[in-house]
């Protein structure tokens, strides 16, 4: 009986590690795509990386729900001078097949009216879902600035 339990426990290790690796790769691709879309100031491309019914909880604002609202949110940020983004994953963990979270750090660069730029450092927690097309998309996303 001990041998059967050992085999059962070992068989659980591979799928969990495989799920973590799939999640890490999918979220890495998400971060690359978000960075490109952000630098191109392409709000539609940004929104396509969130689920259709995504919820975004930005700092100091009400919750935003749905892809169209996510697109409007990012467009507003671009209109206010946001032009560059750097993302760093601190932790990625698969919760189950097709669901994972990421704790991240970020820096948003914003051009001010006088032409100068400021860096706004932040942190985030995002829940991702791998959708039927195999793409990992943000489903619940909360982020805020870090006081320096």
Residue pairs with C-beta under 8 A, 6 or more apart in sequence:
16 94
19 94
19 96
19 97
19 100
20 92
20 93
20 94
20 100
22 94
22 130
23 92
23 93
23 94
23 100
23 128
23 130
23 136
24 89
24 92
26 100
26 128
26 130
26 135
26 136
27 89
27 92
27 100
27 102
27 128
27 136
28 89
29 135
29 136
30 49
30 128
30 136
30 137
30 138
31 87
31 89
31 104
33 45
33 49
34 46
34 49
34 85
34 87
35 85
35 86
35 87
36 45
37 45
37 46
37 49
38 46
38 74
38 82
38 84
38 85
39 83
39 84
39 85
41 78
41 83
43 71
43 72
43 74
43 75
43 78
44 71
46 70
46 71
46 74
47 67
47 68
47 70
47 71
47 74
48 67
49 137
49 138
50 56
50 67
50 70
50 137
50 138
50 139
50 141
51 67
51 129
51 131
51 137
51 138
51 139
52 66
52 67
53 65
53 66
53 67
53 139
54 65
54 66
54 67
54 70
54 137
54 138
54 139
54 140
54 141
55 63
55 64
55 65
55 139
55 140
55 141
56 63
56 64
56 65
56 69
56 70
56 73
56 138
56 141
56 142
57 63
57 64
57 140
57 141
57 142
57 143
58 64
58 73
58 143
59 143
59 144
59 145
64 70
64 73
77 108
80 110
81 110
81 111
81 112
81 113
82 108
82 109
82 110
83 109
83 110
83 111
83 117
84 108
84 109
85 106
85 107
85 108
85 109
86 106
86 107
87 104
87 105
87 106
88 104
88 105
88 106
89 102
89 103
89 104
90 103
90 104
90 105
91 101
91 102
91 103
92 100
92 101
92 102
92 103
93 100
93 101
94 100
95 101
98 129
98 130
99 127
99 128
99 129
99 130
100 127
100 128
100 130
100 136
101 125
101 126
101 127
101 128
102 124
102 125
102 126
102 128
103 123
103 124
103 125
104 123
104 124
104 125
104 126
105 121
105 122
105 123
105 124
106 121
106 122
106 123
106 124
106 143
107 119
107 120
107 121
107 122
108 119
108 120
108 122
109 117
109 118
109 119
109 120
110 117
110 118
110 119
110 120
111 117
112 118
120 145
121 145
121 146
121 148
122 143
122 144
122 145
122 146
123 143
123 144
123 146
124 141
124 142
124 143
124 144
125 141
125 142
125 143
126 138
126 140
126 141
126 142
126 143
127 138
127 139
127 140
127 141
128 136
128 137
128 138
128 139
129 136
129 137
129 139
130 136
130 137
131 137
